[in-house]
């Protein structure tokens, strides 16, 4: 946890998460006002400061703004906090210190007071945690956008991690998306409205499904079988101690990414774990035909014996057979640089009947984005994910997409883009250099050869 956040933690932990649309909107509005005041104050001050003092004042203003946002996101949780988690996946967009603060939202968010969490446990399982477990640590050791995790032991001595959902999360997400829907109504007469609204409905569906811990346990078990016998460890769940809002799973000891990097690992270790994270994403993609859409440092554990703990399987999207065929065709076109087939794919992606209807500016940007995404795959031999030029290009493409604001696209691919962005960000942080092309193509061929075999 970033040292300047201790005060924010103390203020937030005992407060119940607001679920009212009005209160949540008021909190966001008041935060915007405080952020504006922070930057206006800096803008006035800098006129009276020397150049070196201006840089210090700017740094302090950014830090203060980040702490204000952290406090609001930590208080509101839910979809609002997920925005902060996304910001932590944007290397070179923000200062390193600010990213570290937002990164805390991925696994070190302010935990709820035990009394608030206890209510959920009683509602779901009908008993106190101390009655179900041989021991239960009341202090959470990890917390994020939808829930927090406590250590415990079963009667046979098995160490487990118990994830407990925050109270009223379903109402909270409903409120956030209701507010977004109301804001969108101001542009309801524009062509982009129905596409933006479809993106919001899709995100709401995914986040709402993420609240179902039984669904998460099923997907986690599927991945546990998928990676059995490898250096990737997926914890097993314990159904007798789980419910829709409580998930008990095997406890995996190890370090999260900041602690791992803090130990100054050698290049071999960085490459090793970079490869394992990539394998986790790519194998699940090809074998399960699923996008793991929540790829960030909080969902991986770097274990002392060199294994990688793969955690948290709540946020995912599975391809339909039709979408998977379109994806397979598009990948073949990407690797062969067949621009006609790529234009056909972009037409399908943006709900056009033919490539001739496409916006040329958007097509040109998409071609450059596709080239950036496949570059680690088409580059034979080791790929340097920490290459500043590669990262800078990705950041610029991301900015261009925001400026263009093209919303007429299949919302399913938002999750694939999120997964790719999360992967590239983690590889950059790790400074990994390895043969990603070989890994990707081997997994692609392995999945093709296993088609028709029984499902995992």
LINGIFEN-V678820 format. One record per residue. N is the residue number from 1. RES is the residue in one small letter. PSI is psi as a letter, one per 20 degrees, with the letter a starting at -180 (999 if undefined). Layout:
# LINGIFEN-V678820
[[N;RES;PSI] [N;RES;PSI]]
This chain:
# LINGIFEN-V678820
[[1;x;p] [2;x;p] [3;x;h] [4;x;i] [5;x;i] [6;x;g] [7;x;g] [8;x;h] [9;x;g] [10;x;g] [11;x;h] [12;x;h] [13;x;h] [14;x;j] [15;x;p] [16;x;p] [17;x;p] [18;x;p] [19;x;i] [20;x;p] [21;x;h] [22;x;g] [23;x;g] [24;x;h] [25;x;h] [26;x;g] [27;x;g] [28;x;g] [29;x;g] [30;x;h] [31;x;g] [32;x;h] [33;x;g] [34;x;h] [35;x;g] [36;x;g] [37;x;h] [38;x;g] [39;x;h] [40;x;g] [41;x;g] [42;x;g] [43;x;h] [44;x;g] [45;x;g] [46;x;h] [47;x;i] [48;x;j] [49;x;q] [50;x;r] [51;x;g] [52;x;h] [53;x;h] [54;x;g] [55;x;g] [56;x;g] [57;x;h] [58;x;g] [59;x;g] [60;x;h] [61;x;g] [62;x;g] [63;x;g] [64;x;g] [65;x;g] [66;x;g] [67;x;h] [68;x;g] [69;x;g] [70;x;g] [71;x;g] [72;x;g] [73;x;h] [74;x;h] [75;x;g] [76;x;h] [77;x;b] [78;x;b] [79;x;h] [80;x;g] [81;x;h] [82;x;h] [83;x;g] [84;x;h] [85;x;h] [86;x;h] [87;x;h] [88;x;i] [89;x;k] [90;x;m] [91;x;q] [92;x;i] [93;x;h] [94;x;r] [95;x;q] [96;x;g] [97;x;h] [98;x;g] [99;x;h] [100;x;h] [101;x;g] [102;x;h] [103;x;h] [104;x;h] [105;x;i] [106;x;h] [107;x;i] [108;x;k] [109;x;r] [110;x;p] [111;x;q] [112;x;q] [113;x;q] [114;x;h] [115;x;h] [116;x;h] [117;x;h] [118;x;h] [119;x;g] [120;x;g] [121;x;g] [122;x;g] [123;x;h] [124;x;g] [125;x;i] [126;x;j] [127;x;q] [128;x;q] [129;x;h] [130;x;h] [131;x;h] [132;x;h] [133;x;q] [134;x;h] [135;x;q] [136;x;p] [137;x;o] [138;x;h] [139;x;p] [140;x;q] [141;x;i] [142;x;q] [143;x;q] [144;x;b] [145;x;h] [146;x;i] [147;x;r] [148;x;r] [149;x;p] [150;x;q] [151;x;q] [152;x;r] [153;x;q] [154;x;r] [155;x;h] [156;x;j] [157;x;i] [158;x;p] [159;x;p] [160;x;r] [161;x;p] [162;x;o] [163;x;p] [164;x;p] [165;x;q] [166;x;q] [167;x;q] [168;x;k] [169;x;h] [170;x;g] [171;x;h] [172;x;g] [173;x;g] [174;x;g] [175;x;g] [176;x;g] [177;x;h] [178;x;g] [179;x;g] [180;x;g] [181;x;h] [182;x;h] [183;x;h] [184;x;h] [185;x;i] [186;x;i] [187;x;k] [188;x;i] [189;x;i] [190;x;q] [191;x;h] [192;x;i] [193;x;g] [194;x;h] [195;x;g] [196;x;g] [197;x;h] [198;x;h] [199;x;g] [200;x;g] [201;x;h] [202;x;g] [203;x;g] [204;x;g] [205;x;g] [206;x;g] [207;x;h] [208;x;h] [209;x;h] [210;x;i] [211;x;i] [212;x;n] [213;x;h] [214;x;h] [215;x;g] [216;x;g] [217;x;h] [218;x;g] [219;x;h] [220;x;g] [221;x;h] [222;x;g] [223;x;h] [224;x;g] [225;x;h] [226;x;h] [227;x;j] [228;x;p] [229;x;j] [230;x;a] [231;x;j] [232;x;p] [233;x;p] [234;x;p] [235;x;q] [236;x;q] [237;x;r] [238;x;n] [239;x;h] [240;x;i] [241;x;k] [242;x;r] [243;x;a] [244;x;h] [245;x;j] [246;x;p] [247;x;o] [248;x;p] [249;x;r] [250;x;p] [251;x;p] [252;x;o] [253;x;q] [254;x;a] [255;x;q] [256;x;r] [257;x;g] [258;x;g] [259;x;h] [260;x;g] [261;x;h] [262;x;h] [263;x;j] [264;x;m] [265;x;q] [266;x;r] [267;x;h] [268;x;g] [269;x;g] [270;x;g] [271;x;g] [272;x;g] [273;x;h] [274;x;g] [275;x;g] [276;x;g] [277;x;g] [278;x;g] [279;x;g] [280;x;g] [281;x;g] [282;x;g] [283;x;g] [284;x;h] [285;x;g] [286;x;g] [287;x;h] [288;x;i] [289;x;l] [290;x;q] [291;x;o] [292;x;o] [293;x;j] [294;x;l] [295;x;n] [296;x;r] [297;x;h] [298;x;i] [299;x;j] [300;x;q] [301;x;p] [302;x;o] [303;x;q] [304;x;h] [305;x;j] [306;x;i] [307;x;r] [308;x;p] [309;x;p] [310;x;o] [311;x;r] [312;x;n] [313;x;k] [314;x;h] [315;x;o] [316;x;q] [317;x;p] [318;x;p] [319;x;p] [320;x;r] [321;x;h] [322;x;g] [323;x;h] [324;x;h] [325;x;g] [326;x;g] [327;x;g] [328;x;g] [329;x;g] [330;x;h] [331;x;g] [332;x;g] [333;x;h] [334;x;g] [335;x;h] [336;x;i] [337;x;k] [338;x;n] [339;x;h] [340;x;g] [341;x;h] [342;x;h] [343;x;h] [344;x;g] [345;x;g] [346;x;h] [347;x;g] [348;x;g] [349;x;h] [350;x;j] [351;x;k] [352;x;q] [353;x;h] [354;x;q] [355;x;h] [356;x;i] [357;x;i] [358;x;q] [359;x;o] [360;x;h] [361;x;g] [362;x;g] [363;x;g] [364;x;g] [365;x;g] [366;x;h] [367;x;g] [368;x;h] [369;x;g] [370;x;g] [371;x;h] [372;x;g] [373;x;g] [374;x;i] [375;x;g] [376;x;h] [377;x;h] [378;x;i] [379;x;o] [380;x;p] [381;x;a] [382;x;p] [383;x;p] [384;x;o] [385;x;i] [386;x;j] [387;x;o] [388;x;h] [389;x;g] [390;x;g] [391;x;g] [392;x;h] [393;x;g] [394;x;g] [395;x;g] [396;x;h] [397;x;h] [398;x;g] [399;x;g] [400;x;h] [401;x;g] [402;x;g] [403;x;g] [404;x;h] [405;x;k] [406;x;o] [407;x;i] [408;x;m] [409;x;q] [410;x;p] [411;x;i] [412;x;h] [413;x;i] [414;x;h] [415;x;h] [416;x;g] [417;x;h] [418;x;g] [419;x;g] [420;x;g] [421;x;g] [422;x;g] [423;x;g] [424;x;h] [425;x;g] [426;x;h] [427;x;h] [428;x;g] [429;x;g] [430;x;h] [431;x;k] [432;x;q] [433;x;o] [434;x;r] [435;x;n] [436;x;h] [437;x;g] [438;x;g] [439;x;g] [440;x;g] [441;x;h] [442;x;g] [443;x;h] [444;x;g] [445;x;h] [446;x;h] [447;x;h] [448;x;g] [449;x;h] [450;x;j] [451;x;p] [452;x;i] [453;x;r] [454;x;q] [455;x;q] [456;x;999]]
